[in-house]
């Protein structure tokens, strides 16, 4: 199953990968999915639970593949909505309880309050199916709030230790009781300047257990938790690591990383399955080049990584006026999306000249953008975003939202505005961005 910015959960056939169901109901992007197993021996099928920016988790019944006739098959439906969360929701299915009821853990990103982000919480729920099988009753077993020092970004469950793991903007992973959600241990990123952690997973068996977390600054941090030493390894990447996930059978120590450079990579501890020395050298070179690249204009290496102009028809724009940079015969060119014609229209060459360089809070940036934010009492609040070439616009936008206690719903609009770079008028958040923001 996949979740998307359009709020739709799409369920694919595990064998053919064909679309089986499109599940509508969320009012914002779906960013987290998990299967909720039935009680052992009950004969029931897993339920799907989804988490969204709309502050809710939804529980879905998915019929067996043989029963699904089309993507609109009414056999797949929402059994219930778990609301009341503080902005973005992440989810993880837990084993059924002793009474046979299913369980799920949800986390939230928190809300702006008193000069900071608070209210981020971990909740453990009991799910009881109603007699007619068409709905589910949810009951809160326990709630733990504000033990991270920042928004919670992801949650994972480990059946071997019956533990829940959460990661946060504060650069830590907390190990928790799956019964209560209470924190029992903390894994911290090395160094004093800890990055935001965007995703967490647990891999390996009891003798090879490891926790991996993807960071916004382009690393995967791996903690060996199989012994008392808890050694930490940092795996550099050419860009922000949006997702880490286990791969292989239960107990396998391998995991995959999804990087902003468009690559999915598999990591293993098994020397017999290491990549070739040439592949490893290429990966290390890409990481080194990415970290060295902070020029005011695109370098040849950066241009080479851009999508090819000849293939632009395969890259559809998200909104009218969106700007995208392409590689056209070794030259970086900017193109603008035309919704009416369904094509990219070339605007011109991207050069190293940058009139928008400046400083924000004493830090120098390749670009400094103005943003106006509506305030409840009326009027606007004027802010500035600092952005360096090569950074991930969504990561910069997310940090800006967290630092300034803005609505999570503004993320896409801010990121799109950053993408447009110089020459765009400043958007007013909470209003239609028009030509300036290309709001999504």
DATA-V994550 format. One record per pair of residues at least 12 apart in sequence whose ideal C-beta (glycine too) atoms are under 10 Angstrom apart, sorted by the first residue. I is the first residue (numbers start at 0). J is the second residue. If there is no record, write none. Layout:
i,j
I,J
I,J
This chain:
i,j
0,13
0,19
0,20
0,22
0,29
0,32
0,33
0,34
0,47
0,49
0,59
0,61
1,18
1,29
1,32
2,22
2,25
2,28
2,29
2,30
2,31
2,32
2,49
2,50
2,51
3,21
3,25
3,28
3,29
3,30
4,27
4,28
4,29
4,30
4,52
4,317
4,410
4,411
4,439
5,21
5,23
5,25
5,27
5,28
5,29
5,439
6,22
6,23
6,24
6,25
6,26
6,27
6,28
6,29
6,49
6,51
6,52
6,53
7,20
7,21
7,22
7,23
7,24
7,25
7,28
7,29
7,49
8,20
8,21
8,22
8,23
8,24
8,25
8,29
8,32
8,47
8,48
8,49
8,51
8,57
8,59
8,61
8,75
8,77
9,21
9,22
9,29
9,70
10,22
10,32
10,47
10,59
10,61
10,62
10,64
10,67
10,70
10,75
12,64
12,67
13,64
14,64
15,64
17,64
17,67
17,70
18,69
18,70
19,61
19,62
19,64
19,66
19,67
19,68
19,69
19,70
19,72
19,74
19,75
20,47
20,59
20,61
20,62
20,67
20,69
20,70
20,71
20,72
20,73
20,74
20,75
20,76
21,70
21,71
21,72
21,75
22,47
22,49
22,57
22,59
22,61
22,70
22,75
22,76
22,77
23,77
24,49
24,51
24,53
24,55
24,57
24,59
24,76
24,77
24,80
25,49
25,50
25,51
25,52
25,53
25,54
25,55
25,56
25,57
25,77
25,80
25,88
26,51
26,52
26,53
26,54
26,55
26,408
27,51
27,52
27,53
27,54
27,55
27,86
27,87
27,407
27,408
27,410
27,411
28,51
28,52
28,53
28,87
28,407
28,408
28,410
28,411
28,439
29,49
29,50
29,51
29,52
29,53
29,57
29,88
30,49
30,50
30,51
30,52
30,87
30,88
30,89
30,90
30,108
30,152
30,153
30,407
31,48
31,49
31,50
31,51
31,52
31,56
31,87
31,88
31,89
31,90
31,91
31,105
31,106
31,152
31,153
31,154
31,198
32,47
32,48
32,49
32,50
32,59
32,89
32,90
32,91
32,92
33,45
33,46
33,47
33,48
33,49
33,50
33,56
33,89
33,90
33,91
33,92
33,93
33,103
33,104
33,105
33,154
33,155
33,156
34,46
34,47
34,48
34,61
34,91
34,92
34,103
35,47
35,48
35,58
35,59
35,90
35,91
35,92
35,93
35,94
35,95
35,101
35,102
35,103
35,124
35,126
35,135
36,92
36,93
36,94
36,95
36,101
36,102
36,158
37,94
37,95
37,99
37,101
37,128
38,94
38,95
38,96
38,97
38,98
38,99
38,100
38,101
39,94
39,95
39,99
40,99
41,95
41,99
41,101
43,95
43,99
43,101
43,128
43,132
44,60
44,61
44,62
44,63
45,60
45,61
45,92
45,101
46,58
46,59
46,60
46,61
46,78
46,79
46,92
46,101
46,103
46,126
46,128
46,135
47,59
47,60
47,61
47,75
47,77
47,78
47,90
47,92
48,78
48,79
48,81
48,88
48,90
48,91
48,92
48,101
48,103
48,104
48,105
48,124
48,126
49,77
49,88
49,90
50,81
50,84
50,87
50,88
50,89
50,90
50,91
50,103
50,105
50,106
50,107
50,153
50,154
51,84
51,86
51,87
51,88
51,89
51,90
52,86
52,87
52,88
52,108
52,406
52,407
52,408
52,410
52,411
53,80
53,82
53,84
53,86
53,87
53,88
53,407
53,408
54,81
54,82
54,83
54,84
54,85
54,86
54,87
54,88
54,107
54,108
54,110
54,407
55,80
55,81
55,82
55,83
55,84
55,88
55,105
56,79
56,80
56,81
56,82
56,83
56,84
56,88
56,89
56,90
56,103
56,104
56,105
56,106
56,107
56,122
56,124
56,137
57,77
57,78
57,79
57,80
57,81
57,82
57,88
57,90
58,77
58,78
58,79
58,80
58,81
58,90
58,101
58,103
58,124
58,126
58,128
58,134
58,135
58,137
59,75
59,76
59,77
59,78
59,79
59,135
60,74
60,75
60,76
60,77
60,78
60,79
60,128
60,132
60,133
60,134
60,135
61,74
61,75
61,76
62,74
62,75
62,76
76,133
76,134
77,133
77,134
77,135
78,126
78,128
78,129
78,132
78,133
78,134
78,135
78,136
78,137
79,126
79,127
79,128
79,129
79,133
79,134
79,135
79,136
79,137
80,135
80,137
81,103
81,105
81,122
81,124
81,126
81,135
81,137
81,139
82,137
83,105
83,107
83,120
83,122
83,139
84,105
84,106
84,107
84,108
84,109
84,110
84,118
84,119
84,120
84,122
85,106
85,107
85,108
85,109
85,110
85,111
85,112
85,116
85,117
85,118
85,119
85,120
85,144
85,150
85,151
85,407
86,107
86,108
86,109
86,110
86,111
86,116
86,118
86,119
86,150
86,400
86,406
86,407
86,408
87,106
87,107
87,108
87,109
87,119
87,150
87,151
87,152
87,407
87,408
87,410
88,105
88,106
88,107
88,108
88,122
88,151
88,154
89,104
89,105
89,106
89,107
89,108
89,121
89,151
89,152
89,153
89,154
89,155
89,165
89,166
89,198
89,199
90,103
90,104
90,105
90,106
90,124
90,153
90,154
91,103
91,104
91,105
91,106
91,153
91,154
91,155
91,156
91,157
91,163
91,164
91,165
91,177
91,199
92,104
92,126
92,156
93,123
93,124
93,125
93,126
93,156
93,158
93,161
93,163
93,177
93,178
94,156
94,158
94,161
94,177
95,125
95,126
96,125
96,126
96,127
96,140
96,178
98,125
98,127
99,127
99,128
100,124
100,125
100,126
100,127
100,128
100,135
100,136
100,138
100,140
101,124
101,125
101,126
101,127
101,128
101,135
101,137
102,123
102,124
102,125
102,126
102,140
102,156
102,177
102,178
103,122
103,123
103,124
103,125
103,126
103,137
103,154
103,156
104,121
104,122
104,123
104,124
104,140
104,141
104,154
104,155
104,156
104,163
104,165
104,175
104,177
104,180
105,120
105,121
105,122
105,123
105,124
105,137
105,139
105,142
105,151
105,154
105,180
106,119
106,120
106,121
106,122
106,143
106,147
106,150
106,151
106,152
106,153
106,154
106,163
106,165
106,166
106,167
106,180
107,119
107,120
107,121
107,122
107,144
107,150
107,151
108,120
108,149
108,150
108,151
108,152
108,167
108,168
108,397
108,400
108,401
108,407
109,144
109,145
109,147
109,149
109,150
109,151
109,167
109,168
109,401
109,404
109,407
110,150
110,404
110,406
110,407
111,400
111,401
111,403
111,404
111,405
111,406
112,404
113,404
114,404
115,145
115,148
115,149
115,401
115,404
116,145
116,147
116,148
116,149
116,150
116,168
116,400
116,401
116,402
116,404
117,144
117,145
117,149
117,150
117,404
118,144
118,145
118,150
119,143
119,144
119,145
119,146
119,147
119,148
119,149
119,150
119,151
119,152
119,165
119,167
119,168
119,169
120,142
120,143
120,144
120,145
120,146
120,147
120,151
120,180
121,141
121,142
121,143
121,144
121,146
121,147
121,151
121,154
121,163
121,165
121,173
121,175
121,179
121,180
121,181
121,182
122,137
122,139
122,140
122,141
122,142
122,143
122,144
122,180
123,139
123,140
123,141
123,142
123,143
123,163
123,175
123,176
123,177
123,178
123,179
123,180
123,181
124,137
124,138
124,139
124,140
124,141
124,142
125,137
125,138
125,139
125,140
126,138
140,178
140,179
140,180
141,176
141,178
141,179
141,180
141,181
142,179
142,180
143,165
143,173
143,175
143,176
143,179
143,180
143,181
143,182
144,180
146,165
146,167
146,171
146,173
146,175
146,180
146,181
146,182
146,185
147,165
147,166
147,167
147,168
147,169
147,170
147,171
147,172
147,173
147,182
147,185
147,196
148,167
148,168
148,169
148,170
148,171
148,193
149,167
149,168
149,169
149,170
149,171
149,193
149,195
149,196
149,401
150,167
150,168
150,169
150,195
150,397
150,400
150,401
150,407
151,165
151,166
151,167
151,168
151,169
151,173
151,196
151,199
152,165
152,166
152,167
152,168
152,169
152,195
152,196
152,197
152,198
152,199
152,212
152,213
152,215
152,397
153,165
153,166
153,167
153,172
153,196
153,197
153,198
153,199
153,200
153,212
153,213
153,242
153,243
154,166
154,173
154,175
154,180
154,198
154,199
155,172
155,198
155,199
155,200
155,201
155,202
155,210
155,211
155,212
155,243
155,244
155,245
156,175
156,177
156,200
156,201
157,174
157,177
157,200
157,201
157,202
157,203
157,208
157,210
157,224
157,245
158,177
158,201
158,249
158,250
159,201
159,203
159,204
159,205
159,208
159,249
159,250
160,174
160,177
160,183
160,201
160,205
160,208
160,224
161,176
161,177
161,178
162,174
162,175
162,176
162,177
162,183
162,184
162,201
162,208
162,210
162,224
163,175
163,176
163,177
163,178
163,179
163,180
163,181
163,182
163,183
163,201
164,184
164,186
164,199
164,200
164,201
164,210
164,211
164,212
164,224
165,180
165,182
165,196
165,199
166,186
166,188
166,195
166,196
166,197
166,198
166,199
166,200
166,210
166,211
166,212
166,213
166,214
166,220
166,243
167,193
167,195
167,196
167,197
167,199
167,212
168,193
168,194
168,195
168,196
168,197
168,215
168,397
168,398
168,401
169,185
169,187
169,188
169,193
169,194
169,195
169,196
170,186
170,187
170,188
170,189
170,190
170,191
170,192
170,193
170,194
170,195
170,196
170,212
170,214
170,215
170,216
170,220
171,185
171,186
171,187
171,188
171,193
171,196
171,212
172,184
172,185
172,186
172,187
172,188
172,196
172,199
172,201
172,210
172,211
172,212
172,220
172,222
172,224
173,185
173,186
173,187
173,199
174,186
174,201
174,210
174,222
174,224
184,224
184,229
186,199
186,210
186,212
186,220
186,222
186,224
186,229
186,231
187,220
187,222
187,231
188,212
188,214
188,216
188,218
188,220
188,222
188,231
188,233
189,218
189,220
189,231
189,232
189,233
190,233
192,216
193,214
193,216
193,220
194,212
194,213
194,214
194,215
194,216
194,217
194,218
194,220
194,239
194,240
194,394
195,213
195,214
195,215
195,216
195,239
195,394
195,397
195,398
195,401
196,212
196,213
196,214
196,215
196,218
196,220
196,240
196,243
197,212
197,213
197,214
197,215
197,239
197,240
197,241
197,242
197,243
197,257
197,393
197,394
197,397
198,211
198,212
198,213
198,214
198,219
198,240
198,241
198,242
198,243
198,244
198,256
198,257
199,211
199,212
199,213
199,220
199,242
199,243
199,244
200,212
200,213
200,219
200,242
200,243
200,244
200,245
200,246
200,254
200,255
200,256
201,222
201,224
201,243
201,245
201,254
202,221
202,243
202,244
202,245
202,246
202,247
202,250
202,251
202,252
202,253
202,254
202,266
202,267
202,268
203,223
203,224
203,225
203,245
203,249
203,250
203,251
203,252
203,253
203,254
203,268
204,225
204,249
204,250
204,251
204,252
205,225
205,250
206,225
206,226
206,250
206,252
207,223
207,224
207,225
207,250
207,251
207,252
207,268
208,222
208,223
208,224
208,225
208,226
208,250
208,252
209,221
209,222
209,223
209,224
209,225
209,229
209,230
209,232
209,252
209,254
209,266
209,268
210,222
210,223
210,224
210,229
210,231
210,243
210,254
211,232
211,234
211,240
211,243
211,244
211,245
211,252
211,254
211,255
211,256
211,266
212,240
212,243
213,234
213,236
213,239
213,240
213,241
213,242
213,243
213,244
213,254
213,256
213,257
213,258
214,233
214,234
214,236
214,239
214,240
214,243
214,394
215,238
215,239
215,240
215,241
215,259
215,390
215,391
215,393
215,394
215,395
215,397
215,398
216,235
216,236
216,238
216,239
216,240
216,290
216,390
216,391
216,394
217,234
217,235
217,236
217,237
217,238
217,239
217,240
217,258
217,259
217,260
217,286
217,289
217,290
217,390
217,391
217,394
218,232
218,233
218,234
218,235
218,236
218,239
218,240
218,256
218,286
219,232
219,233
219,234
219,235
219,236
219,240
219,243
219,254
219,255
219,256
219,258
219,264
219,266
220,232
220,233
220,234
220,240
220,243
221,233
221,234
221,243
221,252
221,254
221,266
221,268
223,252
223,268
225,252
232,266
232,268
234,256
234,264
234,266
234,282
234,286
235,282
235,283
235,285
235,286
235,287
235,289
235,290
236,256
236,257
236,258
236,259
236,260
236,262
236,264
236,282
236,285
236,286
236,289
236,290
237,258
237,259
237,260
237,261
237,262
237,264
237,282
237,283
237,284
237,285
237,286
237,287
237,288
237,289
237,290
237,292
237,304
237,389
238,258
238,259
238,260
238,261
238,262
238,285
238,286
238,289
238,290
238,304
238,389
238,390
238,391
238,394
239,257
239,258
239,259
239,260
239,390
239,391
239,392
239,393
239,394
239,395
240,256
240,257
240,258
240,259
240,260
240,264
241,256
241,257
241,258
241,259
241,391
241,393
241,394
242,255
242,256
242,257
242,258
242,263
243,255
243,256
243,257
243,266
244,256
244,257
244,263
246,263
246,265
246,266
246,267
247,265
247,267
251,267
251,268
251,269
252,266
252,267
252,268
252,269
253,265
253,266
253,267
253,268
253,269
253,272
254,266
254,267
258,285
258,286
258,289
258,391
259,289
259,390
259,391
259,392
259,393
259,394
260,285
260,286
260,289
260,304
260,391
261,304
261,306
262,282
262,285
264,278
264,282
284,300
285,300
285,304
288,300
288,301
288,303
288,304
289,301
289,304
289,389
290,389
291,389
292,304
292,387
292,388
292,389
293,365
293,387
293,388
293,389
293,390
294,351
294,353
294,365
294,387
294,388
294,389
295,350
295,351
295,352
295,353
295,355
295,356
295,365
295,366
295,387
295,388
296,331
296,349
296,350
296,351
296,352
296,353
296,365
296,388
297,324
297,326
297,330
297,331
297,349
297,350
297,351
297,388
297,389
298,331
298,351
298,388
298,389
299,329
299,331
301,324
301,326
301,331
301,349
301,388
301,389
302,324
302,325
302,326
302,327
302,328
302,329
302,330
302,331
302,332
302,349
303,326
303,329
304,326
304,389
305,323
305,324
305,325
305,326
305,327
305,330
305,331
305,332
305,349
306,323
306,324
306,325
306,326
306,343
307,325
307,326
307,327
307,328
308,324
308,325
308,326
308,327
308,328
308,330
308,331
308,332
308,334
308,343
308,345
309,325
309,326
309,327
309,328
310,325
310,326
311,323
311,325
311,327
311,334
311,336
311,342
311,343
311,345
312,341
312,342
312,343
314,334
314,336
314,343
315,336
315,338
315,341
315,342
315,343
316,334
316,335
316,336
316,337
316,338
316,341
316,342
316,343
316,437
317,336
317,338
317,411
317,415
317,418
317,437
317,439
318,336
318,338
318,411
318,412
318,415
318,432
318,436
318,437
318,438
318,439
319,335
319,336
319,337
319,338
319,339
319,434
319,437
320,335
320,336
320,337
320,338
320,415
320,419
320,423
320,432
320,433
320,434
320,435
320,436
320,437
321,334
321,335
321,336
321,337
321,338
321,343
321,415
321,418
321,419
321,437
321,439
322,334
322,335
322,336
322,343
322,346
322,349
322,415
322,418
322,419
322,420
322,422
322,423
322,437
323,335
323,336
323,343
323,346
323,418
323,419
324,346
324,349
324,418
324,420
325,343
325,345
325,349
327,345
327,348
330,348
330,349
330,350
331,348
331,349
331,350
331,351
332,345
332,346
332,347
332,348
332,349
333,345
333,346
333,347
333,348
333,349
333,419
333,420
333,422
334,346
334,347
335,419
335,437
336,437
346,422
349,388
349,420
351,388
352,421
353,365
353,366
353,388
353,420
353,421
354,366
354,421
354,422
355,367
355,368
355,369
355,386
355,420
355,421
355,422
356,385
356,387
356,421
357,383
357,385
358,383
358,385
359,382
359,383
359,384
359,385
359,386
359,399
360,383
360,385
360,402
362,385
362,387
363,385
363,387
364,383
364,384
364,385
364,386
364,387
364,388
364,390
364,395
365,385
365,386
365,387
365,388
365,389
365,390
365,420
366,384
366,385
366,386
366,387
366,388
366,390
366,395
366,417
366,420
366,421
367,383
367,384
367,385
367,386
367,421
368,382
368,383
368,384
368,385
368,386
368,395
368,399
368,413
368,416
368,417
368,419
368,420
368,421
368,423
368,425
368,426
369,381
369,382
369,383
369,384
369,416
369,423
369,424
369,425
369,426
370,382
370,383
370,384
370,396
370,399
370,403
370,405
370,409
370,412
370,413
370,416
370,417
370,425
370,426
370,427
370,428
370,435
370,436
371,424
371,425
371,426
371,427
371,428
371,429
371,430
371,435
372,403
372,404
372,405
372,406
372,409
372,426
372,427
372,428
372,429
373,427
373,428
373,429
373,430
374,429
375,429
379,425
379,427
379,428
379,429
379,430
380,403
380,405
380,427
380,428
381,425
382,399
382,402
382,403
382,405
382,425
382,428
383,399
383,425
384,396
384,398
384,399
384,402
384,403
384,413
384,416
384,417
384,425
385,398
385,399
386,399
386,417
386,418
386,420
388,420
390,417
391,414
391,417
392,410
392,413
392,414
392,415
392,416
392,417
392,418
392,419
392,420
393,410
393,411
393,413
393,414
393,415
393,417
393,418
394,414
395,413
395,414
395,417
396,409
396,410
396,411
396,412
396,413
396,414
396,415
396,416
396,417
396,418
397,410
397,413
397,414
399,413
399,414
399,417
400,413
400,428
403,428
405,428
405,429
406,428
406,429
408,428
408,429
409,426
409,428
409,429
409,432
409,436
409,438
410,439
411,436
411,437
411,438
411,439
412,426
412,428
412,429
412,430
412,431
412,432
412,435
412,436
412,437
412,438
412,439
413,426
413,428
413,432
413,436
413,438
414,436
414,437
414,439
415,432
415,435
415,436
415,437
415,438
415,439
416,428
416,432
416,435
416,436
416,437
416,438
417,436
418,437
419,432
419,434
419,435
419,436
419,437
422,435
423,435
423,436
423,437
424,436
426,438
